[in-house]
Amino acid sequence: MVRGLLRDEGASLLPVTPYDGPARRRPGRPRAGIGAEAGRDRSGATDRNRRILWRAVPPIRGGAVPAPVLHSEVVRVLGEEIVGGVLPAGHVLSLAGIEERFSRSRTVVREAVRVLESLGLVVPKRRVGVTVQPSSAWSVLSPQVIAWRLASDAREEQLRSLTQLRQAVEPAAARAAALRVAEHPGGARKGGGHAAAPDSADADPSADDAGADHQPVAALLAAASRLHELGLRGEGTGEEYIEADVAFHGLLLRASGNEMFAALESTIAEVLRGRAQLGRNPEWPTRRALDLHLELARAIEEGCAEVAEAAAHAIAGDVLREIGGE
């Protein structure tokens, strides 16, 4: 039995044991010979098994590479190139070309194309190929697409449009959250662990639901307090501050009780992290920004819809002015 060695970019040599049983024949293809001396059969067809043996493969560390890892690299590279304009709208890719470029199987390539299609970046058609779509067709709220756009030359435009989205959505979410607390005054406190248990079996079940729905309010206050503490220590660029900020804005959307707002949580999280990665977070956040987060959380806890809405609008508005969007 012959053993071969494959070298990948910067990787150690990998031993590969070829299949030495009968060659698998594709329908309609002549049977090819096996072994180093049998590169072609009588009809001149290339022995596919022999060619596959020497195809470059990535280094495998700690066992077999799972399929999602294999196709995720193809998705990432092509996604970045499409969003970045390297592959413009109308450009047609072939499965064979992608397979050759990334040294991946046809199955892996098809899975990658399906992911890109689900994001609106491409449309595959039989006998045509994989056609790159214009930005109007992209799933622009997808965290993946947002991350790619923030990594492209269009990052400033993307950051501005997403901050405008925040300015439109977060004040409405803050108002809705405060109104829900006002409608069920004990709900927020109950969610935070301050309310007494109902002493009657006849207690209104909607109050229990309200308490469960308002649980994010106590967490919102905790996140705002943590932001305030970290910001005053000059840790505005630290990972803990960024994640506290992400948690705060996610809790705000969930506290609204509106599932459409809550569905934007991962979108807002991506723009907050992206803003930090672009170096837009100050090491020492302004006292105004820190105080506004606390004011917003307290206004929601107290059921003050107008104050909560104004604070949320001010937070997003300040960010928009910082990036030159207003």
C-alpha positions in Angstrom: 0.0 0.0 0.0 1.3 3.4 -0.9 1.4 6.2 1.6 1.6 9.9 0.6 2.4 13.1 2.3 0.5 16.3 1.7 1.8 19.8 2.7 -0.6 22.6 3.6 0.3 26.3 4.0 2.5 26.5 7.1 1.3 23.1 8.3 3.2 20.0 9.1 3.2 17.1 6.6 0.1 15.0 6.9 0.2 11.3 6.2 -2.6 10.2 3.8 -3.4 6.6 3.1 -5.2 6.2 -0.2 -8.1 3.9 -0.8 -6.7 0.8 -2.5 -9.9 -1.1 -3.0 -11.9 -1.2 -6.3 -12.4 2.2 -7.9 -15.8 3.7 -7.5 -17.2 4.4 -10.9 -19.6 7.3 -11.6 -22.6 6.6 -13.8 -21.7 7.0 -17.4 -17.9 7.1 -16.6 -15.5 4.4 -17.8 -13.8 2.4 -15.0 -10.3 3.7 -14.2 -7.3 1.7 -13.2 -5.9 1.7 -9.6 -2.3 2.5 -8.7 0.4 5.0 -9.6 0.8 3.5 -13.1 -2.9 3.6 -13.9 -3.5 7.3 -14.5 -5.8 6.8 -17.4 -8.0 4.0 -18.7 -8.2 2.9 -22.3 -10.6 5.7 -23.2 -8.2 8.3 -21.8 -10.3 9.3 -18.8 -8.4 10.6 -15.8 -8.4 8.4 -12.7 -10.4 10.7 -10.3 -9.4 8.6 -7.2 -5.7 9.3 -7.9 -6.2 13.0 -8.4 -8.2 13.4 -5.2 -5.4 11.6 -3.3 -3.0 14.5 -3.9 -5.4 17.4 -3.5 -4.3 19.9 -0.8 -6.2 19.6 2.5 -6.0 21.8 5.7 -4.1 20.5 8.7 -6.2 18.4 11.0 -5.6 19.0 14.7 -7.3 17.0 17.4 -9.3 14.8 15.1 -11.5 15.2 12.1 -12.6 18.7 11.1 -16.4 19.1 11.5 -18.4 20.0 8.5 -19.5 23.5 9.8 -15.9 24.5 10.2 -15.1 23.5 6.6 -17.9 25.5 5.1 -17.7 28.5 7.5 -14.3 29.6 6.1 -15.8 29.6 2.5 -18.8 31.6 3.8 -16.6 34.1 5.6 -14.2 34.8 2.7 -16.9 35.0 0.0 -19.2 37.0 2.3 -16.4 39.5 3.0 -15.6 39.8 -0.7 -19.2 40.3 -1.7 -19.9 42.9 1.0 -16.6 44.6 0.4 -17.2 44.9 -3.4 -14.4 42.6 -4.5 -17.1 40.4 -6.0 -19.6 43.0 -7.4 -23.3 42.5 -8.1 -23.8 40.4 -11.2 -20.6 38.5 -10.9 -21.1 34.8 -11.5 -19.2 32.1 -9.6 -19.1 28.5 -10.4 -19.2 25.6 -7.9 -16.2 24.1 -9.6 -14.3 27.3 -9.2 -15.1 27.7 -5.5 -14.3 24.0 -5.0 -10.9 24.5 -6.6 -10.1 27.7 -4.8 -10.8 26.5 -1.3 -9.9 22.8 -1.8 -13.2 21.8 -0.5 -15.6 19.0 -1.5 -18.6 19.8 -3.6 -20.8 19.0 -0.6 -19.1 21.6 1.5 -19.2 24.2 -1.3 -22.9 23.7 -1.8 -23.6 24.1 1.9 -21.6 27.4 1.9 -23.6 28.6 -1.1 -26.8 27.8 0.8 -25.7 29.9 3.7 -24.8 32.9 1.4 -28.1 32.5 -0.4 -30.0 32.6 3.0 -28.3 35.9 3.6 -29.4 37.3 0.2 -25.8 37.6 -1.1 -26.1 35.1 -3.9 -28.6 33.3 -6.1 -27.5 29.9 -7.5 -29.1 28.7 -10.7 -28.6 25.5 -12.7 -26.6 26.1 -15.9 -25.9 29.7 -14.9 -23.8 29.5 -11.7 -23.8 31.5 -8.4 -24.7 35.1 -9.1 -23.8 37.8 -6.7 -26.8 40.0 -5.7 -27.0 43.8 -5.2 -27.0 45.2 -1.6 -30.7 45.8 -1.9 -31.2 42.0 -1.6 -29.0 41.4 1.4 -30.2 40.6 4.8 -28.8 43.8 6.2 -30.0 43.1 9.8 -28.1 39.8 9.9 -25.2 40.0 12.5 -23.0 38.2 9.9 -23.7 40.8 7.2 -23.3 43.6 9.7 -19.9 42.3 10.8 -18.7 42.0 7.2 -19.9 45.5 6.4 -18.2 46.9 9.5 -15.0 45.2 8.3 -15.2 46.7 4.8 -14.5 50.1 3.4 -18.2 51.0 3.9 -17.8 50.7 7.7 -18.6 54.4 8.4 -21.8 54.3 6.4 -22.8 51.0 8.1 -22.1 52.4 11.6 -24.1 55.5 10.8 -27.1 53.7 9.4 -27.1 51.2 12.4 -26.9 54.1 14.9 -29.9 55.7 13.2 -31.7 52.4 13.6 -30.9 52.5 17.3 -32.2 56.1 17.5 -35.5 55.1 16.0 -36.0 51.8 17.9 -34.5 52.3 21.4 -36.6 55.3 22.5 -39.8 53.4 21.5 -38.6 50.4 23.3 -37.8 52.4 26.4 -41.2 54.0 26.4 -43.0 50.7 26.0 -41.0 49.2 28.8 -41.9 52.1 31.2 -45.5 51.9 30.2 -45.6 48.2 31.0 -44.2 48.9 34.5 -46.8 51.7 34.9 -49.6 49.3 34.0 -48.3 46.7 36.6 -46.6 48.8 39.3 -45.6 45.7 41.3 -44.3 43.9 38.2 -40.9 45.4 38.0 -40.3 45.0 41.7 -41.6 41.5 41.6 -39.2 40.7 38.8 -36.4 42.2 40.8 -37.3 40.1 43.8 -38.9 42.9 45.9 -42.6 41.9 45.8 -44.4 39.7 48.3 -45.9 36.5 47.0 -49.7 36.6 46.3 -51.6 35.6 49.4 -54.7 34.4 47.6 -55.4 31.8 45.0 -57.6 34.4 43.4 -54.7 36.7 42.6 -54.7 38.1 39.1 -52.6 35.7 36.9 -51.8 38.5 34.6 -49.8 40.1 37.4 -47.6 37.0 37.5 -47.0 37.2 33.8 -46.2 40.9 34.2 -43.6 40.1 36.9 -42.0 37.5 34.6 -42.0 40.0 31.7 -40.4 42.7 33.9 -37.5 40.6 35.1 -35.1 42.4 32.7 -35.8 45.7 34.5 -33.8 44.7 37.6 -31.0 43.4 35.3 -31.2 46.6 33.3 -30.5 48.7 36.5 -27.6 46.4 37.4 -26.1 46.7 33.9 -26.4 50.5 34.0 -24.8 50.6 37.5 -21.9 48.4 36.2 -21.4 50.7 33.2 -21.3 53.7 35.4 -18.8 52.1 37.7 -16.5 50.9 34.9 -16.7 54.1 33.0 -15.7 56.2 36.0 -12.6 54.0 36.3 -11.6 54.7 32.7 -12.4 51.2 31.4 -14.6 52.3 28.5 -12.5 50.3 26.0 -12.3 47.2 28.2 -14.1 43.9 27.3 -16.2 44.0 30.5 -17.5 47.5 29.8 -18.4 46.6 26.2 -20.2 43.4 27.3 -22.1 45.4 30.0 -23.1 47.9 27.3 -24.3 45.0 25.0 -26.3 43.5 27.9 -27.9 46.8 28.8 -29.2 47.5 25.3 -30.4 43.9 24.9 -32.3 44.1 28.1 -33.8 47.4 27.1 -35.2 45.8 23.9 -36.5 42.8 25.8 -38.1 44.9 28.6 -40.3 46.5 26.0 -42.4 43.3 25.7 -42.3 43.8 21.9 -41.0 40.7 20.1 -40.0 42.7 17.0 -37.8 45.0 19.2 -36.4 41.9 21.0 -35.5 40.3 17.7 -33.1 43.2 17.0 -31.0 42.3 20.1 -28.2 40.5 18.1 -28.2 43.2 15.5 -27.7 46.0 18.1 -25.1 43.8 19.9 -23.1 43.5 16.7 -23.0 47.3 16.1 -22.0 48.0 19.7 -19.1 45.5 19.5 -18.2 46.7 16.0 -18.1 50.3 17.2 -15.7 49.2 19.9 -13.5 47.3 17.5 -13.3 50.3 15.3 -11.8 52.2 18.2 -14.9 54.5 18.7 -15.3 53.7 22.4 -13.6 56.3 24.5 -11.4 55.0 27.4 -13.1 57.6 29.6 -16.8 57.7 28.7 -18.4 61.1 29.3 -20.2 61.6 32.6 -23.3 62.5 30.6 -23.4 59.2 28.8 -23.0 57.2 32.0 -25.6 59.2 33.8 -28.1 58.9 30.9 -27.9 55.1 31.1 -28.7 55.2 34.8 -31.5 57.7 34.2 -33.0 55.5 31.5 -33.0 52.4 33.7 -34.5 54.2 36.7 -37.2 55.9 34.6 -38.3 52.5 33.3 -38.3 51.1 36.9 -40.5 54.0 38.0 -42.8 53.7 34.9 -41.9 57.2 33.6 -42.4 56.7 29.9 -41.5 60.3 28.8 -38.2 60.4 30.7 -37.2 56.9 29.6 -37.9 57.8 25.9 -36.0 61.1 26.1 -33.0 59.4 27.8 -32.8 56.7 25.2 -33.1 59.2 22.4 -30.3 61.3 23.9 -28.0 58.3 24.2 -28.3 57.3 20.6 -28.2 60.9 19.5 -24.9 61.6 21.2 -23.4 58.5 19.5 -24.7 59.7 16.1 -23.1 63.1 16.6 -19.8 61.5 17.6 -19.6 59.6 14.3 -20.7 62.6 12.2 -24.1 61.3 11.3 -26.1 64.3 12.5 
